[in-house]
Amino acid sequence: MRNEQKYVSLRPKNQRTVYSLNDIERIVLHGAPITISEADSHRVEASYRFLEEFARDKVIYGINTGFGPMAQYRIDDADLQALQYNIIRSHSSGAGQPFAEVYVRAAMLARLCTFTQGKSGVHPSTVKLIAELINKQIYPYIPEHGSVGASGDLVQLAHMALVLIGEGQVLHHGQVKPTAEVFKAEGITPIVPHVRDGLSLVNGTAMMTGVGLVNLLHARRLLHFALLASVMVNEVVESYDDFMSEPINGSKRHTGQRDVAAAMRKLASGGNRMRKREVEMYHRHSEQVFDHKVQPYYSLRCTPQVLGPVLDTLRYAEQVLLNELHSADDNPIVDPETRSVYHGGNFHGDYVSLEMDKMRIALTRLTMLMERQSNYLYNSAINGILPPFLNMAKLGLNYGMQAMQFTQTSTTAECQTLSNSMYVHSIPCNNDNQDIVSMGTNSALLTRRVVDNAYQVMAIHLIALAQATDCLAIASKLAPSTQKIYEQIRQIAPVIVQDTPHYQQIAAVEQYLRSSNIDFELWNTPL
């Protein structure tokens, strides 16, 4: 995928703008600017005009009532605008480190997508300002802690809204600055909340959805490299290749397993290391003990069965997250078509929370597989062909990759602990008005930590695979796809002979994994 800056293509005028995962990657990871289509603008305007008229002489939650358990209190007409300011200011009460810019950008896109559904009744100026801030790369300062994930991400989105009204702080060019100062320098005019802009801005799932989408973008990268690594480790140890054949995997009725096996066959094409069972084993033998393993260990042989569920999980997560992105996720829902306003709970983040739990488990499983494959390479007693810890110097005096395994093992163990569910950890709050909540943003944050850990384990595993390749001097016999990743790793992390510190090389390989151009061909297979 090229990283060029371009406007995301929009659908015909009479349709809502729909973003694909690749669109989101260009916008969120690569900074592609966005535009608001004429049709989207029209829906926002129509929704606002309808609500402005409809709200006269009616009692509507969050317009002329208090919020949450305070909804039983009617608000005087003279205080309606102050009400919208108050929910933003009072709920700007997060704590902890701020979200990195990429997550805030994703959350802003999610909030924009909600409003352009034309079901929120926000003033058009609100939508225009969000788009302007995205394109100018001015990001609200949003602390990580505060959301329980029902009534949406109230606290985090309040911090976003605080910037829209010209208050709070922003992240701009890598620095935290007062919003008012940046707005003045950039010629930006803050919004003045109308009818229910304050409530609409804070009430929704944008933060958990934004973080979830970034997690997904990285998860498919990790799966891509896990497939490459799984082919390469089998090449290194000269496995028989029938474990990834179509007949065996086609006999299981799981799309993910079949697609993983097919992808591995393609990645292994052109290599000279993997063995053919029909050539070597399916004839008369006189040996009583075979030197070469008749079947490799599970972490090598069962890759389609292990990574297949990971692929299926990520594909379904994509469906859920894109559905959430293009939904109206606040409350109440303003519907100009039926000429009414509906009160409910579209702000509830259960869909995202559950998918983040599932993604976290799947990525932990992927990480465990990579750690086990590395262990197979390090342990000369089980692989039988490589020096201990891939040590290419004097054993006992030098240590090869021994200490790097500690990092892999401890990081994988942390992933296992982090994989406990947040979805079932609801704690009532808000005077028990919010008596069952999703914890969706917490779940997304835990998944982000597992993503980060998985990159570290993957980086070390690829270094180990390159080292094993050099131990055996087999680079020229690898398949073109794995030979390419070997060469790329070696440009970053030289062969290890004498003991040296390795932390900088690990970090550099991790950065390569996060940023390299990848053709996600596997993702084109439909669910």
C-alpha positions in Angstrom: 0.0 0.0 0.0 1.4 3.4 -1.0 1.5 6.1 1.6 0.5 9.0 -0.7 -1.7 11.7 0.7 -5.0 11.8 -1.1 -8.6 12.5 -0.3 -10.6 9.5 0.5 -13.0 8.7 -2.3 -16.7 9.3 -1.5 -19.8 7.5 -2.6 -22.5 9.0 -4.8 -24.3 12.1 -3.5 -27.4 10.2 -2.4 -25.5 7.7 -0.3 -23.7 8.0 3.0 -19.9 8.0 3.0 -18.6 4.5 3.8 -15.0 4.0 4.8 -13.2 0.7 4.2 -10.4 -0.6 6.4 -7.9 0.6 3.8 -9.5 4.0 3.8 -9.2 4.2 7.5 -5.5 3.2 7.4 -4.8 6.0 4.9 -6.6 8.5 7.1 -5.6 7.4 10.6 -2.1 6.0 10.1 -0.9 8.0 7.1 -2.7 11.3 7.6 -4.8 11.4 4.5 -7.2 14.3 4.7 -10.9 14.0 4.5 -13.8 15.8 3.0 -17.5 15.9 3.9 -19.7 15.0 0.9 -22.7 17.2 -0.1 -25.1 14.4 0.8 -23.6 14.0 4.3 -23.7 17.7 4.9 -27.3 17.8 3.8 -28.3 15.0 6.3 -26.5 16.9 9.1 -28.3 20.1 8.2 -31.7 18.4 7.9 -31.3 16.6 11.2 -30.4 19.8 13.0 -33.2 21.8 11.5 -35.8 19.2 12.3 -34.6 18.9 16.0 -34.5 22.7 16.4 -38.2 22.8 15.4 -39.3 19.6 17.0 -37.8 20.5 20.4 -40.0 23.5 20.9 -42.6 22.9 23.7 -41.5 19.3 24.2 -39.6 17.5 27.0 -36.5 15.8 25.4 -33.7 14.3 27.4 -30.5 16.3 27.3 -32.1 19.3 25.6 -34.3 20.7 28.4 -33.6 18.1 31.1 -30.6 17.2 33.2 -28.3 14.3 32.3 -28.2 10.8 33.6 -30.0 10.5 37.0 -30.5 14.3 36.8 -32.9 13.8 33.9 -35.8 14.2 36.3 -35.0 17.9 36.6 -36.4 20.3 34.0 -34.1 23.0 32.7 -35.3 26.6 32.3 -35.2 28.0 28.7 -32.7 30.6 29.9 -30.2 27.9 30.9 -30.4 25.6 27.8 -27.1 26.7 26.3 -25.4 26.7 29.7 -26.6 23.1 30.0 -24.7 22.1 26.9 -21.5 23.8 28.1 -21.9 22.2 31.5 -21.9 18.6 30.4 -18.7 19.2 28.4 -16.9 21.0 31.2 -18.0 18.8 34.1 -17.2 15.6 32.3 -13.7 16.7 31.3 -12.4 14.8 34.3 -10.1 12.1 32.8 -6.8 11.0 34.3 -3.7 9.3 33.3 -1.5 9.6 30.2 -3.0 11.2 27.1 -4.0 9.1 24.1 -1.4 9.2 21.4 -2.4 11.3 18.4 -3.2 8.3 16.2 -5.9 7.1 18.5 -7.4 10.6 18.9 -7.5 10.9 15.1 -9.3 7.6 14.8 -11.8 8.7 17.5 -12.4 12.0 15.8 -13.1 10.1 12.6 -15.6 7.9 14.4 -17.4 10.9 15.9 -17.6 12.5 12.5 -19.0 9.3 11.0 -21.7 9.2 13.7 -22.8 12.8 13.0 -22.9 12.4 9.2 -25.6 9.6 9.7 -28.0 12.5 10.2 -29.4 11.0 13.4 -27.8 13.3 16.1 -29.2 16.7 15.5 -25.8 18.5 15.8 -25.2 21.9 14.2 -23.3 21.7 10.9 -20.6 23.8 12.4 -19.7 21.0 14.8 -19.1 18.6 11.9 -17.1 21.1 9.9 -14.8 21.8 12.9 -14.1 18.2 13.6 -13.1 17.7 9.9 -11.0 20.8 10.0 -9.1 19.7 13.1 -8.4 16.3 11.5 -7.1 17.8 8.4 -4.9 20.3 10.3 -3.7 17.6 12.6 -4.8 19.3 15.7 -5.8 16.7 18.3 -7.6 17.1 21.6 -5.7 16.2 24.7 -7.6 13.2 26.0 -6.6 11.3 29.1 -6.8 7.5 28.8 -8.8 6.8 32.0 -12.4 7.7 32.5 -14.7 5.6 30.4 -17.0 2.8 31.6 -18.2 2.4 28.0 -21.9 3.0 28.4 -23.4 6.4 27.8 -20.4 5.8 25.7 -17.0 7.3 26.3 -18.4 10.3 28.2 -15.2 11.5 29.9 -12.9 11.0 26.9 -15.3 12.5 24.5 -15.9 15.5 26.8 -12.2 16.2 26.5 -12.7 16.2 22.7 -15.7 18.5 23.0 -13.8 20.8 25.3 -11.4 21.6 22.5 -14.3 22.2 20.0 -15.7 24.9 22.3 -12.2 26.5 22.4 -11.1 25.3 25.8 -8.7 22.6 27.2 -5.5 21.6 25.5 -4.5 20.1 22.2 -1.6 18.0 20.8 -0.1 20.0 18.0 3.2 19.2 16.3 4.0 16.9 19.1 3.5 19.4 21.8 0.7 20.0 24.4 -0.6 23.6 23.9 -3.7 25.6 25.1 -6.5 25.2 22.6 -7.2 28.9 22.5 -3.6 29.7 21.6 -3.6 27.2 18.7 -7.0 28.2 17.4 -5.9 31.8 17.3 -2.7 31.0 15.5 -4.6 28.8 12.9 -7.5 31.1 12.5 -10.0 28.5 13.9 -13.3 29.6 15.4 -14.7 27.3 18.2 -18.3 26.2 18.1 -21.1 27.6 20.2 -23.2 24.6 21.3 -26.7 24.5 19.8 -29.8 22.6 21.0 -28.0 19.4 22.1 -24.5 19.7 20.7 -22.9 19.2 24.1 -24.7 15.9 24.8 -24.2 14.6 21.2 -20.4 15.3 21.4 -19.9 13.4 24.7 -22.4 10.5 24.2 -21.1 7.7 22.0 -18.6 5.0 21.4 -16.0 6.9 19.3 -13.1 6.4 21.6 -13.3 2.7 22.0 -14.1 2.4 18.2 -11.2 4.5 17.3 -8.7 2.6 19.4 -10.3 -0.7 18.3 -9.8 0.2 14.6 -6.1 1.1 15.2 -5.7 -2.2 17.0 -7.3 -4.0 14.1 -4.9 -2.3 11.6 -2.0 -3.5 13.6 -3.5 -6.9 14.2 -3.6 -7.7 10.5 0.0 -6.6 10.2 1.0 -9.0 13.0 -1.0 -11.8 11.3 0.8 -11.1 8.0 4.2 -11.4 9.7 3.1 -14.5 11.7 2.3 -16.2 8.4 5.7 -15.4 7.0 7.5 -16.5 10.2 5.5 -19.7 10.3 6.6 -20.6 6.7 10.2 -19.6 7.4 10.5 -21.6 10.6 9.3 -24.7 8.7 11.9 -23.9 6.0 14.7 -23.6 8.5 14.0 -27.1 10.0 13.0 -28.7 6.6 9.5 -29.7 7.6 7.4 -31.9 5.4 5.0 -29.5 3.6 1.8 -31.6 3.7 0.6 -29.9 6.9 -0.4 -26.9 4.8 -1.7 -28.9 1.9 -5.2 -28.3 0.5 -6.5 -31.9 1.1 -5.8 -31.8 4.8 -7.0 -28.3 5.4 -9.9 -28.5 3.0 -11.2 -31.4 5.1 -11.8 -28.9 8.0 -14.8 -26.6 7.3 -13.3 -23.4 8.7 -12.6 -20.6 6.3 -9.8 -19.1 8.3 -7.8 -22.4 8.5 -8.3 -23.0 4.8 -7.2 -19.4 3.9 -4.2 -19.5 6.2 -3.0 -22.8 4.7 -3.5 -21.4 1.2 -1.6 -18.2 2.1 1.3 -20.3 3.5 1.5 -22.4 0.4 1.8 -19.2 -1.7 4.4 -17.8 0.6 6.4 -21.0 0.5 6.3 -21.2 -3.3 9.7 -21.2 -4.9 11.7 -22.4 -1.9 14.0 -25.4 -1.8 14.0 -26.3 1.9 10.7 -28.0 2.7 10.4 -31.7 2.1 7.9 -33.8 0.1 6.5 -36.7 2.1 5.5 -38.6 -0.9 9.1 -38.4 -2.2 10.9 -39.3 1.0 8.5 -41.4 3.1 6.0 -43.1 0.9 8.2 -46.0 -0.2 10.0 -49.0 1.4 12.4 -48.0 4.2 14.9 -50.1 6.2 15.6 -47.5 8.9 14.4 -48.3 12.4 15.0 -44.8 13.8 14.6 -41.8 11.5 17.1 -38.9 11.9 14.7 -36.3 10.5 11.4 -35.7 12.4 8.5 -37.6 10.8 6.2 -34.8 12.1 7.4 -31.4 13.4 6.2 -30.0 16.7 2.7 -28.5 17.0 4.0 -24.9 16.9 5.3 -25.6 13.4 2.8 -28.2 12.1 -0.5 -26.8 13.4 -0.1 -23.3 12.2 -3.2 -23.3 10.0 -5.3 -24.6 12.9 -3.8 -22.0 15.3 -3.8 -18.9 13.1 -7.1 -19.8 11.3 -9.2 -18.8 14.3 -7.1 -15.7 14.6 -7.9 -14.7 11.0 -11.6 -15.4 11.5 -11.7 -13.4 14.7 -10.0 -10.4 13.0 -12.3 -10.6 10.0 -15.4 -10.5 12.3 -13.9 -7.7 14.3 -13.5 -5.7 11.1 -17.2 -6.2 10.4 -18.2 -5.1 13.9 -15.9 -2.1 14.1 -16.9 -0.8 10.6 -20.6 -1.3 11.6 -20.0 0.7 14.7 -18.1 3.4 12.9 -20.9 4.0 10.5 -23.7 3.9 13.1 -25.5 6.6 15.1 -24.2 5.7 18.5 -25.5 8.5 20.7 -28.8 9.1 22.6 -31.5 10.2 21.9 -31.7 9.4 18.2 -33.1 12.2 16.0 -35.0 10.8 13.0 -36.2 13.4 10.5 -37.8 10.7 8.4 -40.3 9.6 11.0 -40.4 13.1 12.5 -39.6 11.9 16.0 -36.9 11.6 18.6 -36.2 8.1 20.2 -34.6 7.5 23.6 -32.6 4.3 24.1 -29.0 3.1 24.5 -27.1 3.2 21.2 -24.2 4.6 23.2 -23.7 1.1 24.8 -20.3 -0.3 23.7 -21.0 -4.0 24.1 -20.2 -4.9 20.5 -16.8 -3.2 20.6 -16.0 -4.4 24.1 -16.6 -8.1 23.3 -14.7 -7.8 20.0 -11.7 -6.3 21.8 -11.8 -9.1 24.3 -11.8 -11.6 21.4 -9.1 -9.8 19.5 -6.9 -9.6 22.6 -7.2 -13.4 23.1 -6.5 -14.1 19.5 -3.4 -11.9 19.4 -2.2 -13.4 22.6 -2.5 -16.8 21.0 -0.6 -15.5 18.0 2.1 -14.2 20.3 2.3 -17.6 22.1 2.8 -19.3 18.8 5.6 -17.0 17.8 7.3 -17.5 21.2 7.0 -21.3 20.9 8.5 -21.2 17.4 11.4 -19.2 18.8 11.9 -21.6 21.6 12.1 -24.5 19.1 15.0 -22.6 17.4 16.8 -21.8 20.6 16.6 -25.4 22.1 19.2 -27.5 20.4 18.0 -30.6 22.2 14.7 -30.5 20.3 15.6 -29.0 17.0 18.8 -31.1 16.6 20.4 -28.9 13.9 21.1 -25.5 15.5 23.5 -24.4 18.2 22.0 -23.5 21.6 20.3 -20.1 21.5 21.5 -19.7 17.9 25.0 -18.9 19.4 27.5 -18.6 16.5 30.5 -17.9 18.8 32.1 -19.8 21.7 29.6 -21.6 23.9 29.7 -20.6 27.5 31.7 -17.4 26.8 29.1 -16.0 24.5 25.3 -16.2 24.8 23.7 -15.7 21.4 20.0 -15.0 21.8 19.6 -16.4 25.3 18.6 -13.2 27.0 16.3 -12.2 24.2 14.2 -15.2 24.9 13.6 -13.9 28.5 12.0 -10.8 26.9 9.8 -12.9 24.6 8.7 -15.2 27.5 8.0 -12.4 30.0 6.1 -10.3 27.4 4.1 -13.3 26.2 3.2 -14.0 29.9 1.9 -10.5 30.3 -0.3 -10.9 27.2 -1.8 -14.0 28.8 -2.7 -12.1 32.0 -4.1 -9.2 30.0 -6.4 -11.5 28.0 -8.8 -11.8 30.9 -12.2 -10.3 29.8 -13.2 -6.7 30.5 -16.6 -7.3 28.9 -17.8 -9.2 32.0 -16.3 -6.7 34.5 -19.2 -4.3 34.6 -19.4 -2.2 37.8 -22.6 -0.1 38.3 -22.1 3.7 38.7 -23.9 7.0 38.1 -26.3 6.4 41.1 -26.9 3.0 39.5 -28.4 4.6 36.4 -25.5 3.0 34.6 -26.1 -0.4 36.2 -24.6 -2.5 33.5 -21.8 -1.1 31.4 -19.5 -2.3 28.6 -16.0 -1.3 29.7 -15.3 -1.1 26.0 -12.5 1.5 26.1 -10.7 -0.4 28.9 -11.0 -3.5 26.7 -9.6 -1.6 23.7 -6.7 -0.2 25.8 -5.8 -3.7 27.1 -5.8 -4.9 23.5 -3.6 -2.0 22.5 -1.1 -3.2 25.2 -1.2 -6.8 23.7 -0.7 -5.4 20.3 2.5 -3.6 21.5 3.7 -6.7 23.2 3.0 -8.8 20.2 5.2 -6.5 18.0 8.1 -7.0 20.5 7.8 -10.8 20.5 7.5 -10.8 16.7 10.5 -8.6 16.3 12.7 -11.0 18.3 11.3 -14.0 16.5 12.2 -12.6 13.1 15.7 -11.8 14.4 15.9 -15.5 15.6 14.7 -16.7 12.2 17.4 -14.6 10.4 20.0 -15.9 12.8 18.9 -19.5 12.3 19.1 -19.0 8.5 22.7 -17.7 8.9 23.6 -20.6 11.3 22.7 -23.0 8.5 23.8 -20.8 5.6 20.5 -21.4 3.8 19.4 -17.9 2.7 19.6 -18.7 -1.0 17.3 -21.7 -0.6 14.4 -19.9 1.1 11.3 -19.0 -0.8 11.4 -15.5 -2.4 8.9 -14.2 0.2 10.9 -15.4 3.2 14.2 -14.6 1.6 12.9 -11.0 1.3 12.0 -10.7 4.9 15.4 -12.3 5.9 17.2 -9.6 3.8 15.1 -6.8 5.3 15.7 -8.0 8.9 19.4 -8.2 8.2 19.5 -4.6 7.0 18.3 -3.6 10.4 19.8 -6.3 12.7 23.2 -7.7 11.7 24.1 -11.3 12.3 24.9 -12.0 16.0 28.4 -13.4 16.6 30.1 -11.7 19.6 27.9 -10.5 22.5 26.6 -6.9 22.1 23.5 -5.1 23.4 20.4 -5.9 21.3 17.7 -3.6 22.5 18.2 -1.0 19.8 18.0 -3.7 17.0 14.8 -5.1 18.6 13.3 -1.6 18.6 14.3 -1.0 15.0 12.8 -4.2 13.8 9.6 -3.5 15.7 9.4 -0.1 13.9 10.0 -1.8 10.6 7.1 -4.2 11.3 4.8 -1.3 12.2 5.5 0.8 9.2 6.5 -1.4 6.2 4.4 -1.5 3.1 2.3 -4.6 2.9 -0.1 -6.0 0.4 -2.8 -7.5 2.6 -4.0 -10.0 -0.1 -5.4 -12.3 2.6 -7.8 -9.6 3.6 -9.5 -9.7 0.2 -11.1 -13.1 0.9 -14.7 -12.4 2.0 -16.1 -13.6 5.3 
